[in-house]
Amino acid sequence: MKKLARRGLTGLLVLLLGGWLLLNLLDVNRLKKPVLTWLNENTELGLSVGRLEFNPLSPYKLLAEDVRLGDWFSARQIYLELAQLAPLAGRTEVAILDIIDGRINLLQAQAPALPANLADIHIAELNTRNLALTGQDWEAGGIELHINDWQPRRQGQWQWWADAGLSARVRQLSHSALELSRLDISGHLRQGRLELDDVRGRLAGGLVSGSLILDPAERELRLERPQFSQVKLQLHDALTLPEGWRLLLSRARLDDVSLTTASLTVNGMRGELRDLEWSGRGLPEGRGDWQADEATLDWLRLDNHRLYWLGDADRQGVTLSGRAWEGSIEAELGWYPKQGRLDIDELQLAGNKLVWQPDMAWPLPDVRIHKLNLSRTELLSLDDELPLSLFDGELFVTDLAWSAGLWRPLSQQARLEGRVGELAWNSLIAHAAHFSARLTDEQWLLDQLSGDWLDGNITLNGSLGLYPPHRTQVTLAGKDWQLRHLSNWLQADRGFAGDLDVGASLSGEPGNPASWQGELALAGEDVFVEQLGLDPWLRNRLGEDYARPKQVDSALAALDLAQHDGFLYRLDLHGPVTDGRWQLNGSALQSVRHLLALRGNVSAAGEFNLDLGAINDAGCRELAIALGGDWHSPRLRLHQPAMDTPCRPWYSGPVPYPAAGLPGSLIEAVRALPVESRE
């Protein structure tokens, strides 16, 4: 009996040992294909596994390699350890789930359809190593994620945002506009929200820290007390949020932060942002206070400055003070995005050196200037279309608005006034100029413009209508203008110089030459004109026979005049302007040897209807010159009228006969000269 028991026990041991060896030698991969086929047919998982390691003696542990789930999930290895499996109750307790080198495409991810015996899944510990995630416009890599006490499936429903504790380290998080690295986070999944109590990482070459709440149900991303240090953001593309999402920021600290966009650059920001809310479109709401080393918006540039910002959906307000364009700036500005309007509540610039570039333009269609004050201002234009420079300028503007291409007043106090130490337009230079003007609902009123101009002085006042036909009235007085400056500025074919006084009182419509009325007077002395040899031309015509009126080729006459330069001792052109025609009766020119009197008119459109006369020392006309037609192709007729004895004076104005003029009859005196003396 003892021998039988001994043999039975030995046989049982051999059987157990053989069973143990058989189970250990069992290759579970031979069962992989039929099992996966059954799973995919009954669950639509689209699951594939490269290799399985499973020991029946440890049935709750499984290692799978080269795992793929549809087109959205893959992993090099997955280790699964079950704490409890109760298929009849539909409950699965996962003790450990490790995912190695996993990749998840969230854009294509689908919730797996599982059978009823997997209705409840609880994971005590989920770990990932080198996990990669891909979302819309972002991706993350090198994720070491730890989630504990998580139940992603309850009563047959997936609940990915179920409560859990988590911590993670992310090697890199990339967005189309931002990139973070070496990111450490810790927090919870709670009530359908991701709450990260501690977030630390590197952002754009700097450091960022704070806390974060992501709420998918409310479509909100909330940053709590973030701190940005030495961050240098470069947003080449416009930053946006997914449709319907909001970014909320309670209070952010900025320490040496730089921001660069397509139009804006800010460097060295130190301060804070508070109560910020942004919907991903347009400008945010909130408030802020910071200092910055420099800021550039298009052609606007600020150096060291302090800025206060208060913005909402209707108005973005900015108060700033600091340095700009080598001077100082203080400003209170309001931007109304819905109206596209900028309000300059107050802007003071002092000691600034402004440079106008050829590509500059004013980008805003609607501007309201409540108070603008410039002092000790310099301006240099590098634009050939605007050859302007200004030194020691002062300007005060109040209650003016620019809208729809027109200036308009904001109140009855709308005006501008100023002073310029030196102003140059190309080669025209003005000194010590003062001006003041007002704007009404209908017109500009120039109360005063005075200063030194063309080495003389100028005084101007008048008005200009805002609306067509832009009715204009101007009163001008100029004294001792040096014409060589005008000649250089005009770059005329015929240079000229001399001293000129101007007086004008005119009114009319700029687009209607025939509408002008008033008075105009030009008085010049010692005027030199290139290629206007008046003396030789008159002397030659006096020596010829024009007893009968004779039409003369004006082109040949002009060519003859161009053979010599001309000098006018006196110039007196004056008369009323009627219906756009300047009446020159009683006007005269005194050259070195001749006195040329004028009657008739010249129109603002460039048409002539003049009678000129070469006057002798008795005031009588010996050569009649009729000049008519358009200035491009004038008509010229000459006549030597018969002289009575005594002759009847044709001119008796203030311009005297030249001291070097020929005495007596001009025709007789000229014809008595030797032929070579007439040339």
C-alpha positions as CSV (number, residue, x, y, z in Angstrom):
1,M,0.0,0.0,0.0
2,K,2.8,2.3,0.8
3,K,4.5,1.5,-2.4
4,L,1.3,2.3,-4.4
5,A,0.9,5.6,-2.6
6,R,4.5,6.4,-3.3
7,R,4.1,5.6,-7.0
8,G,0.9,7.7,-7.2
9,L,2.5,10.7,-5.6
10,T,5.5,10.4,-7.9
11,G,3.2,10.1,-11.0
12,L,1.3,13.2,-9.9
13,L,4.5,15.2,-9.5
14,V,5.7,14.1,-12.9
15,L,2.3,15.1,-14.3
16,L,2.4,18.5,-12.7
17,L,6.0,19.0,-13.8
18,G,5.1,18.0,-17.3
19,G,2.1,20.3,-17.3
20,W,4.2,23.2,-16.0
21,L,6.8,22.5,-18.7
22,L,4.1,22.3,-21.4
23,L,2.5,25.6,-20.4
24,N,5.8,27.3,-20.3
25,L,6.7,25.9,-23.7
26,L,3.3,26.9,-25.2
27,D,3.6,29.5,-28.0
28,V,0.7,31.8,-27.6
29,N,1.5,33.5,-31.0
30,R,0.0,30.4,-32.7
31,L,-3.4,31.5,-31.2
32,K,-2.9,35.2,-32.2
33,K,-4.3,35.0,-35.6
34,P,-7.7,33.3,-34.8
35,V,-8.1,35.5,-31.7
36,L,-7.4,38.7,-33.6
37,T,-9.7,37.6,-36.4
38,W,-12.5,37.0,-33.9
39,L,-11.9,40.3,-32.2
40,N,-11.9,42.4,-35.4
41,E,-15.0,40.6,-36.7
42,N,-16.9,41.2,-33.4
43,T,-15.6,44.6,-32.2
44,E,-14.5,46.5,-35.4
45,L,-11.2,47.3,-33.6
46,G,-9.0,46.9,-36.7
47,L,-6.4,45.5,-34.3
48,S,-3.1,44.0,-35.4
49,V,-0.2,42.7,-33.2
50,G,3.2,41.7,-34.3
51,R,4.2,39.5,-31.3
52,L,2.7,38.4,-28.0
53,E,4.3,37.1,-24.8
54,F,1.9,35.4,-22.4
55,N,2.4,32.8,-19.6
56,P,-0.7,30.8,-18.6
57,L,0.8,30.5,-15.2
58,S,0.5,34.3,-15.0
59,P,-2.7,34.8,-16.9
60,Y,-3.2,38.4,-15.9
61,K,0.0,39.6,-17.5
62,L,0.5,40.2,-21.3
63,L,3.2,41.9,-23.4
64,A,2.3,42.8,-27.0
65,E,4.7,44.2,-29.6
66,D,4.1,46.1,-32.8
67,V,0.5,46.9,-32.0
68,R,-1.7,48.8,-34.3
69,L,-5.3,50.0,-33.9
70,G,-6.8,51.2,-37.1
71,D,-4.9,54.2,-38.7
72,W,-4.8,56.2,-35.5
73,F,-2.9,54.2,-32.9
74,S,0.4,52.3,-32.9
75,A,2.9,51.2,-30.3
76,R,6.1,49.3,-30.2
77,Q,5.2,47.6,-27.0
78,I,2.2,47.4,-24.7
79,Y,2.4,45.8,-21.2
80,L,-0.9,44.9,-19.6
81,E,-1.4,43.6,-16.1
82,L,-4.9,42.9,-14.8
83,A,-5.9,43.2,-11.2
84,Q,-9.3,41.6,-11.7
85,L,-11.3,40.3,-14.7
86,A,-15.0,39.7,-14.2
87,P,-16.6,39.1,-17.6
88,L,-20.0,38.1,-16.3
89,A,-20.2,41.3,-14.3
90,G,-18.7,43.3,-17.2
91,R,-15.9,44.7,-15.0
92,T,-12.2,44.8,-15.8
93,E,-9.6,46.1,-13.3
94,V,-6.3,47.0,-14.9
95,A,-3.5,47.2,-12.5
96,I,-0.8,48.5,-14.9
97,L,-1.0,49.6,-18.5
98,D,2.3,50.6,-20.1
99,I,2.6,52.0,-23.7
100,I,6.1,52.2,-25.1
101,D,6.8,54.4,-28.3
102,G,3.1,54.9,-28.9
103,R,1.6,57.2,-31.5
104,I,-1.9,58.6,-31.5
105,N,-3.5,60.6,-34.3
106,L,-6.4,62.4,-32.5
107,L,-7.8,63.7,-35.8
108,Q,-8.6,60.1,-36.9
109,A,-9.1,58.5,-33.4
110,Q,-12.3,56.5,-32.9
111,A,-13.7,55.1,-29.7
112,P,-13.4,51.3,-29.9
113,A,-16.7,49.4,-29.9
114,L,-16.2,46.8,-27.1
115,P,-18.5,43.9,-26.1
116,A,-20.8,44.0,-23.1
117,N,-18.4,42.0,-20.9
118,L,-16.0,45.0,-21.1
119,A,-18.7,47.6,-20.0
120,D,-16.6,48.9,-17.1
121,I,-12.8,49.4,-17.3
122,H,-10.8,50.9,-14.5
123,I,-7.1,51.6,-14.8
124,A,-5.1,51.9,-11.6
125,E,-1.9,53.0,-13.3
126,L,-1.3,54.1,-16.9
127,N,2.2,54.9,-18.1
128,T,3.7,56.0,-21.4
129,R,7.2,56.4,-22.6
130,N,8.1,58.4,-25.7
131,L,4.4,58.8,-26.7
132,A,3.6,61.1,-29.7
133,L,0.3,62.9,-30.2
134,T,-1.0,64.6,-33.3
135,G,-3.9,67.1,-33.3
136,Q,-5.2,69.9,-35.4
137,D,-2.3,72.3,-36.1
138,W,-0.3,70.8,-33.2
139,E,1.7,67.8,-32.2
140,A,3.6,66.6,-29.1
141,G,6.5,64.2,-28.8
142,G,8.5,62.4,-26.2
143,I,5.7,62.2,-23.7
144,E,6.1,60.4,-20.4
145,L,2.6,60.3,-19.0
146,H,1.4,58.9,-15.7
147,I,-2.3,58.6,-15.0
148,N,-3.7,56.9,-11.9
149,D,-7.1,55.8,-10.7
150,W,-8.8,56.4,-14.0
151,Q,-12.0,54.8,-15.3
152,P,-12.2,55.6,-19.0
153,R,-15.3,53.3,-19.5
154,R,-18.4,53.1,-17.4
155,Q,-21.6,51.2,-18.2
156,G,-20.6,50.6,-21.8
157,Q,-19.8,54.3,-22.4
158,W,-16.3,55.8,-23.0
159,Q,-15.6,58.8,-20.7
160,W,-12.1,59.9,-21.6
161,W,-12.4,62.9,-19.3
162,A,-13.2,60.9,-16.2
163,D,-11.6,61.9,-12.9
164,A,-8.0,60.9,-12.5
165,G,-4.6,62.1,-11.2
166,L,-1.9,62.7,-13.8
167,S,1.6,64.0,-14.3
168,A,3.7,64.2,-17.4
169,R,6.9,65.3,-19.0
170,V,6.8,66.4,-22.6
171,R,9.9,66.7,-24.7
172,Q,8.3,69.0,-27.3
173,L,4.9,70.5,-28.0
174,S,4.6,72.2,-31.4
175,H,1.9,74.5,-32.7
176,S,1.8,76.3,-36.1
177,A,2.5,79.5,-34.1
178,L,4.1,78.3,-30.8
179,E,6.6,75.7,-29.7
180,L,7.2,74.5,-26.1
181,S,9.9,72.1,-24.9
182,R,10.9,70.3,-21.7
183,L,7.5,70.7,-20.4
184,D,6.6,69.3,-16.9
185,I,3.0,69.2,-15.8
186,S,1.0,67.8,-12.9
187,G,-2.7,67.9,-12.0
188,H,-6.0,66.1,-12.4
189,L,-8.8,65.3,-14.7
190,R,-11.8,66.5,-12.7
191,Q,-15.4,67.0,-13.7
192,G,-14.7,66.8,-17.3
193,R,-11.8,69.3,-17.2
194,L,-8.1,69.1,-17.3
195,E,-6.7,70.9,-14.3
196,L,-2.9,71.4,-14.3
197,D,-1.8,72.8,-11.0
198,D,1.8,73.1,-12.0
199,V,3.0,73.7,-15.6
200,R,6.7,74.5,-16.3
201,G,8.6,74.5,-19.5
202,R,10.6,76.4,-22.1
203,L,8.8,78.6,-24.6
204,A,10.6,80.4,-27.5
205,G,14.0,80.5,-25.8
206,G,12.6,81.4,-22.4
207,L,10.8,80.0,-19.4
208,V,7.0,79.7,-18.7
209,S,5.3,78.5,-15.6
210,G,1.8,78.7,-14.0
211,S,-1.4,76.6,-13.9
212,L,-3.9,75.7,-16.6
213,I,-7.5,74.6,-16.9
214,L,-8.8,73.1,-20.1
215,D,-12.6,72.9,-20.3
216,P,-13.9,71.2,-23.4
217,A,-17.5,71.5,-22.4
218,E,-17.2,75.3,-22.1
219,R,-14.6,75.5,-24.8
220,E,-12.2,77.4,-22.6
221,L,-8.5,77.5,-22.0
222,R,-7.7,79.3,-18.8
223,L,-4.2,80.3,-17.7
224,E,-3.9,81.1,-14.0
225,R,-1.1,83.4,-13.0
226,P,1.4,82.4,-15.7
227,Q,4.9,83.8,-15.7
228,F,6.9,84.4,-18.8
229,S,10.6,85.1,-18.5
230,Q,13.0,85.9,-21.4
231,V,10.5,84.6,-23.9
232,K,10.9,85.7,-27.5
233,L,7.8,85.0,-29.5
234,Q,7.8,85.1,-33.3
235,L,4.3,84.9,-34.7
236,H,4.8,85.1,-38.4
237,D,1.3,83.7,-39.0
238,A,-1.9,85.0,-37.4
239,L,-2.6,83.2,-34.1
240,T,-6.1,81.8,-33.9
241,L,-8.2,79.5,-31.7
242,P,-10.5,76.7,-32.8
243,E,-14.0,78.0,-33.6
244,G,-16.0,78.8,-30.4
245,W,-13.0,78.5,-28.0
246,R,-11.9,81.3,-25.6
247,L,-8.5,82.0,-24.0
248,L,-8.8,83.3,-20.4
249,L,-5.8,84.7,-18.5
250,S,-6.2,85.9,-14.9
251,R,-2.9,87.6,-14.3
252,A,0.4,87.1,-16.2
253,R,3.8,88.3,-15.3
254,L,6.2,89.4,-18.0
255,D,9.9,89.5,-17.5
256,D,12.1,90.5,-20.5
257,V,9.5,89.2,-23.1
258,S,9.8,90.0,-26.8
259,L,7.0,89.7,-29.4
260,T,7.4,89.8,-33.2
261,T,4.6,89.6,-35.7
262,A,4.2,90.6,-39.3
263,S,3.5,94.3,-38.3
264,L,4.4,94.6,-34.6
265,T,7.7,94.2,-32.7
266,V,8.1,94.7,-29.0
267,N,11.3,94.0,-27.1
268,G,12.1,93.9,-23.4
269,M,8.6,93.8,-22.0
270,R,8.4,93.8,-18.2
271,G,5.0,94.1,-16.4
272,E,1.7,92.2,-16.3
273,L,-1.5,91.4,-18.1
274,R,-4.7,91.0,-16.2
275,D,-8.2,89.7,-16.9
276,L,-7.5,88.9,-20.5
277,E,-10.1,87.2,-22.6
278,W,-9.6,86.4,-26.3
279,S,-11.9,84.5,-28.7
280,G,-9.2,83.8,-31.3
281,R,-10.3,86.6,-33.6
282,G,-9.6,90.3,-33.5
283,L,-8.2,92.0,-30.4
284,P,-8.4,90.7,-26.8
285,E,-10.2,92.2,-23.9
286,G,-8.4,92.9,-20.7
287,R,-5.9,95.3,-19.2
288,G,-2.2,95.5,-18.8
289,D,0.7,97.6,-17.6
290,W,4.3,97.1,-18.8
291,Q,7.5,98.8,-19.7
292,A,9.4,97.9,-22.9
293,D,12.8,98.7,-24.4
294,E,11.4,99.3,-27.8
295,A,8.3,98.8,-29.9
296,T,7.7,99.1,-33.7
297,L,4.4,99.1,-35.4
298,D,4.8,99.6,-39.2
299,W,6.7,102.9,-39.3
300,L,5.9,104.0,-35.8
301,R,8.8,103.4,-33.4
302,L,9.0,103.7,-29.6
303,D,12.2,103.4,-27.5
304,N,12.1,103.1,-23.7
305,H,8.5,103.5,-22.8
306,R,5.7,102.6,-20.3
307,L,2.3,101.6,-21.6
308,Y,-1.1,101.1,-19.9
309,W,-3.7,99.1,-21.9
310,L,-7.4,98.7,-21.2
311,G,-9.4,97.0,-23.9
312,D,-12.9,95.5,-24.6
313,A,-14.9,94.6,-27.6
314,D,-15.8,98.2,-28.4
315,R,-12.7,100.1,-27.5
316,Q,-8.9,99.5,-27.1
317,G,-7.4,102.2,-24.9
318,V,-3.7,102.9,-24.6
319,T,-1.8,105.4,-22.4
320,L,1.9,105.6,-23.0
321,S,4.9,107.7,-22.2
322,G,8.6,107.4,-23.0
323,R,11.1,108.0,-25.8
324,A,10.4,108.0,-29.6
325,W,12.4,109.3,-32.6
326,E,15.2,110.7,-30.3
327,G,12.6,112.7,-28.4
328,S,9.8,112.2,-25.9
329,I,6.2,111.1,-26.3
330,E,3.1,111.1,-24.2
331,A,-0.2,109.8,-25.6
332,E,-3.7,108.7,-24.8
333,L,-5.2,106.8,-27.7
334,G,-8.4,104.9,-28.3
335,W,-9.0,102.4,-31.1
336,Y,-12.5,101.5,-32.0
337,P,-12.2,98.2,-34.0
338,K,-15.8,97.9,-35.1
339,Q,-15.7,101.4,-36.6
340,G,-12.1,101.3,-37.8
341,R,-11.4,104.6,-36.0
342,L,-8.5,106.0,-34.0
343,D,-9.1,108.6,-31.4
344,I,-6.1,110.7,-30.4
345,D,-7.3,112.0,-27.1
346,E,-3.9,113.6,-26.4
347,L,-0.5,113.3,-28.1
348,Q,2.5,115.3,-27.2
349,L,5.8,115.0,-29.0
350,A,8.9,117.0,-28.0
351,G,12.3,117.1,-29.6
352,N,11.6,114.4,-32.1
353,K,13.5,113.7,-35.3
354,L,11.1,112.2,-37.8
355,V,12.1,110.5,-41.1
356,W,9.5,110.0,-43.8
357,Q,10.3,106.9,-46.0
358,P,9.0,106.4,-49.6
359,D,6.9,103.4,-48.6
360,M,5.2,105.1,-45.7
361,A,1.4,105.5,-45.8
362,W,-1.3,106.4,-43.3
363,P,-3.2,103.2,-42.8
364,L,-6.3,104.4,-41.0
365,P,-9.3,105.7,-42.8
366,D,-10.9,107.4,-39.8
367,V,-8.9,109.5,-37.2
368,R,-10.1,112.0,-34.6
369,I,-7.6,114.4,-33.1
370,H,-8.7,115.9,-29.9
371,K,-5.4,117.3,-28.8
372,L,-2.0,117.1,-30.6
373,N,1.0,119.1,-29.6
374,L,4.4,118.9,-31.3
375,S,7.4,121.0,-30.2
376,R,11.0,121.2,-31.3
377,T,10.3,118.8,-34.1
378,E,12.5,117.9,-37.1
379,L,11.3,116.1,-40.2
380,L,13.3,114.8,-43.1
381,S,11.6,113.2,-46.1
382,L,13.5,110.6,-48.1
383,D,10.6,110.4,-50.6
384,D,11.3,112.0,-54.0
385,E,7.6,112.7,-54.3
386,L,7.7,114.6,-51.0
387,P,10.9,116.7,-51.0
388,L,10.3,118.2,-47.6
389,S,12.4,119.0,-44.6
390,L,11.5,120.8,-41.4
391,F,13.5,122.1,-38.5
392,D,12.4,123.4,-35.1
393,G,8.7,123.0,-35.8
394,E,5.8,123.4,-33.4
395,L,2.2,122.3,-34.1
396,F,-0.9,122.4,-32.0
397,V,-4.1,120.7,-33.3
398,T,-7.4,120.4,-31.5
399,D,-10.8,118.8,-32.4
400,L,-10.1,117.8,-36.0
401,A,-11.2,114.6,-37.7
402,W,-10.2,112.8,-40.9
403,S,-12.9,110.7,-42.4
404,A,-13.9,109.5,-45.9
405,G,-11.0,111.5,-47.4
406,L,-12.1,114.8,-45.8
407,W,-11.2,116.9,-42.8
408,R,-14.1,117.9,-40.6
409,P,-14.4,119.7,-37.2
410,L,-15.3,118.0,-34.0
411,S,-16.3,121.2,-32.3
412,Q,-16.4,125.0,-32.8
413,Q,-12.8,125.0,-31.4
414,A,-11.4,123.0,-34.3
415,R,-8.1,124.7,-35.2
416,L,-4.4,124.2,-35.8
417,E,-1.6,126.7,-35.3
418,G,2.2,126.4,-35.3
419,R,5.6,127.8,-36.0
420,V,8.5,126.6,-38.1
421,G,12.1,127.6,-37.7
422,E,13.1,126.4,-41.2
423,L,11.1,124.6,-43.8
424,A,12.4,123.5,-47.2
425,W,10.4,122.2,-50.1
426,N,13.0,121.0,-52.5
427,S,15.1,124.2,-53.0
428,L,12.5,126.6,-51.7
429,I,13.2,127.6,-48.1
430,A,11.1,129.4,-45.5
431,H,12.3,130.7,-42.1
432,A,10.5,131.8,-39.0
433,A,7.1,131.0,-40.4
434,H,3.9,131.2,-38.2
435,F,0.5,130.0,-39.1
436,S,-3.0,129.6,-37.6
437,A,-6.1,128.1,-39.2
438,R,-9.6,127.1,-38.2
439,L,-12.0,124.5,-39.6
440,T,-15.8,124.9,-39.9
441,D,-18.4,122.6,-41.3
442,E,-18.0,124.2,-44.7
443,Q,-14.4,125.6,-45.1
444,W,-10.9,126.0,-43.9
445,L,-10.1,129.5,-42.7
446,L,-6.5,130.5,-42.8
447,D,-6.2,133.3,-40.3
448,Q,-2.5,133.9,-40.8
449,L,0.5,132.5,-42.6
450,S,3.6,134.7,-42.3
451,G,7.4,134.3,-42.5
452,D,10.6,134.8,-44.4
453,W,10.4,133.2,-47.8
454,L,12.7,133.5,-50.9
455,D,14.9,135.8,-48.8
456,G,12.0,138.1,-48.4
457,N,8.8,137.8,-46.5
458,I,5.2,136.5,-47.1
459,T,1.8,137.1,-45.5
460,L,-1.1,135.0,-46.5
461,N,-4.7,134.5,-45.3
462,G,-7.9,133.2,-46.9
463,S,-10.3,130.3,-47.0
464,L,-10.9,127.0,-48.9
465,G,-14.3,125.3,-49.2
466,L,-14.4,121.7,-48.1
467,Y,-16.8,120.5,-50.8
468,P,-17.0,121.1,-54.6
469,P,-16.5,123.5,-56.2
470,H,-14.1,124.3,-53.3
471,R,-14.7,128.0,-53.3
472,T,-11.4,129.7,-52.5
473,Q,-10.5,133.2,-51.3
474,V,-6.8,134.3,-50.8
475,T,-5.0,137.5,-49.9
476,L,-1.3,137.4,-50.5
477,A,1.5,139.9,-49.9
478,G,5.1,139.1,-50.7
479,K,8.0,141.5,-50.3
480,D,11.6,141.2,-51.7
481,W,11.3,137.7,-53.1
482,Q,14.5,136.6,-54.8
483,L,13.5,134.9,-58.0
484,R,16.6,132.8,-58.4
485,H,15.2,130.4,-55.7
486,L,12.0,130.0,-57.8
487,S,14.2,129.4,-60.9
488,N,16.2,126.7,-59.2
489,W,13.1,125.0,-57.8
490,L,11.3,125.1,-61.2
491,Q,14.4,124.0,-63.1
492,A,13.0,126.1,-65.9
493,D,14.5,126.0,-69.4
494,R,15.2,129.7,-69.0
495,G,16.7,130.6,-65.7
496,F,15.7,133.9,-64.1
497,A,16.6,136.0,-61.1
498,G,15.8,139.4,-59.5
499,D,13.7,141.0,-56.8
500,L,9.9,140.7,-56.8
501,D,7.0,142.0,-54.8
502,V,3.6,140.3,-55.0
503,G,0.2,141.5,-54.0
504,A,-3.0,139.5,-54.6
505,S,-6.6,139.4,-53.4
506,L,-8.4,136.7,-55.3
507,S,-11.5,134.5,-55.1
508,G,-12.7,131.7,-57.3
509,E,-13.0,128.0,-57.8
510,P,-9.8,126.0,-58.4
511,G,-11.3,123.8,-61.1
512,N,-12.9,126.7,-62.9
513,P,-10.4,129.2,-64.3
514,A,-13.1,131.6,-65.5
515,S,-14.5,132.0,-62.0
516,W,-11.6,134.0,-60.5
517,Q,-12.1,137.6,-59.5
518,G,-10.0,140.2,-57.6
519,E,-6.7,142.0,-57.9
520,L,-3.2,140.9,-58.8
521,A,0.0,142.9,-58.9
522,L,3.7,142.0,-59.6
523,A,6.4,144.6,-59.1
524,G,10.0,143.6,-59.9
525,E,13.5,145.2,-60.0
526,D,16.7,144.1,-61.6
527,V,15.1,141.0,-63.2
528,F,17.4,138.8,-65.3
529,V,15.9,136.2,-67.7
530,E,17.9,133.8,-69.8
531,Q,17.2,133.7,-73.6
532,L,14.8,136.7,-73.5
533,G,16.8,139.3,-75.5
534,L,14.1,141.9,-75.5
535,D,16.4,144.9,-76.3
536,P,18.0,143.4,-79.4
537,W,14.7,142.1,-80.6
538,L,12.9,145.5,-80.3
539,R,15.8,147.3,-81.8
540,N,15.7,145.0,-84.9
541,R,12.0,145.4,-85.2
542,L,12.1,149.1,-85.0
543,G,14.7,149.1,-87.7
544,E,12.4,147.2,-90.1
545,D,9.4,148.5,-92.0
546,Y,6.0,147.7,-90.5
547,A,4.1,150.7,-91.8
548,R,1.3,148.3,-92.5
549,P,0.3,145.7,-89.9
550,K,2.1,142.5,-90.6
551,Q,1.6,139.0,-89.2
552,V,4.9,137.6,-87.9
553,D,5.9,134.0,-87.3
554,S,5.8,133.6,-83.5
555,A,8.1,130.6,-83.6
556,L,10.8,132.6,-85.4
557,A,10.3,135.6,-83.1
558,A,10.8,133.2,-80.1
559,L,14.0,131.9,-81.7
560,D,15.2,135.4,-82.3
561,L,14.5,136.4,-78.6
562,A,16.4,133.3,-77.5
563,Q,19.7,134.5,-79.0
564,H,20.4,136.9,-76.1
565,D,19.7,137.1,-72.4
566,G,17.4,139.9,-71.1
567,F,17.6,142.3,-68.2
568,L,14.7,144.3,-66.8
569,Y,15.3,147.2,-64.5
570,R,11.7,147.5,-63.6
571,L,8.6,145.3,-63.9
572,D,5.1,146.6,-63.1
573,L,2.3,144.2,-63.9
574,H,-1.0,145.1,-62.1
575,G,-4.7,145.1,-62.7
576,P,-8.0,143.5,-61.8
577,V,-8.9,139.9,-62.4
578,T,-12.3,139.5,-64.0
579,D,-13.8,136.2,-65.0
580,G,-10.4,134.6,-64.8
581,R,-8.7,137.3,-67.0
582,W,-6.0,139.5,-65.6
583,Q,-6.4,143.0,-67.0
584,L,-3.0,144.5,-67.5
585,N,-3.9,148.0,-68.7
586,G,-1.3,150.5,-67.4
587,S,1.4,147.9,-66.9
588,A,4.9,148.2,-68.2
589,L,8.4,146.6,-68.4
590,Q,11.7,148.7,-68.4
591,S,14.7,147.0,-70.0
592,V,18.1,148.5,-70.4
593,R,17.2,150.6,-73.5
594,H,13.4,150.2,-74.0
595,L,10.1,150.8,-72.2
596,L,7.5,148.2,-73.2
597,A,3.9,149.1,-72.1
598,L,1.1,146.6,-71.9
599,R,-2.7,146.6,-72.4
600,G,-5.2,143.8,-72.6
601,N,-5.5,140.6,-70.6
602,V,-4.1,137.2,-69.9
603,S,-6.4,134.4,-68.8
604,A,-5.8,131.8,-66.1
605,A,-6.1,129.1,-68.9
606,G,-3.0,130.6,-70.6
607,E,-4.7,132.6,-73.4
608,F,-3.3,136.0,-74.5
609,N,-5.1,139.1,-75.7
610,L,-2.4,141.7,-75.4
611,D,-1.5,145.0,-77.0
612,L,2.2,145.9,-76.3
613,G,4.0,149.1,-77.4
614,A,7.6,150.1,-77.6
615,I,7.4,153.6,-75.9
616,N,9.6,156.6,-76.7
617,D,10.7,159.2,-74.2
618,A,7.5,161.2,-74.9
619,G,5.3,158.2,-73.8
620,C,4.2,157.5,-77.4
621,R,4.0,154.1,-79.0
622,E,6.2,153.6,-82.0
623,L,6.0,149.9,-82.4
624,A,2.6,148.2,-81.8
625,I,2.8,144.5,-80.9
626,A,-0.4,142.4,-80.9
627,L,-0.1,139.1,-79.1
628,G,-3.0,136.7,-79.0
629,G,-4.1,133.1,-78.9
630,D,-2.9,130.2,-76.7
631,W,0.5,130.3,-75.1
632,H,1.5,127.0,-76.9
633,S,1.0,128.6,-80.3
634,P,0.5,132.4,-80.0
635,R,-0.3,134.8,-82.9
636,L,2.0,137.8,-83.3
637,R,1.4,140.9,-85.4
638,L,3.6,144.0,-85.7
639,H,2.8,147.6,-86.8
640,Q,4.5,150.9,-86.8
641,P,1.6,153.4,-86.5
642,A,1.9,156.9,-88.0
643,M,3.0,159.5,-85.4
644,D,1.2,162.8,-84.9
645,T,3.0,165.9,-84.0
646,P,2.9,166.2,-81.1
647,C,2.3,162.5,-80.5
648,R,-0.4,161.3,-78.3
649,P,1.0,159.5,-75.2
650,W,0.2,155.8,-75.0
651,Y,1.6,155.2,-71.6
652,S,1.9,157.5,-68.6
653,G,2.4,155.1,-65.7
654,P,5.0,155.0,-62.9
655,V,7.7,153.1,-64.8
656,P,10.1,155.7,-66.2
657,Y,11.8,155.7,-69.5
658,P,15.2,154.0,-69.2
659,A,18.2,156.3,-68.7
660,A,20.1,154.5,-71.4
661,G,17.2,154.7,-73.9
662,L,17.4,156.3,-77.3
663,P,16.1,159.9,-77.2
664,G,13.4,161.3,-79.6
665,S,11.9,159.1,-82.2
666,L,12.9,155.5,-81.7
667,I,12.5,154.5,-85.3
668,E,14.6,157.3,-86.6
669,A,17.3,156.8,-83.9
670,V,17.6,153.1,-84.6
671,R,17.7,153.5,-88.4
672,A,20.4,156.1,-88.0
673,L,22.6,153.6,-86.1
674,P,25.2,151.7,-88.1
675,V,23.9,148.2,-89.1
676,E,26.5,146.5,-86.9
677,S,25.3,148.5,-83.9
678,R,21.8,147.0,-84.3
679,E,23.1,143.5,-83.7
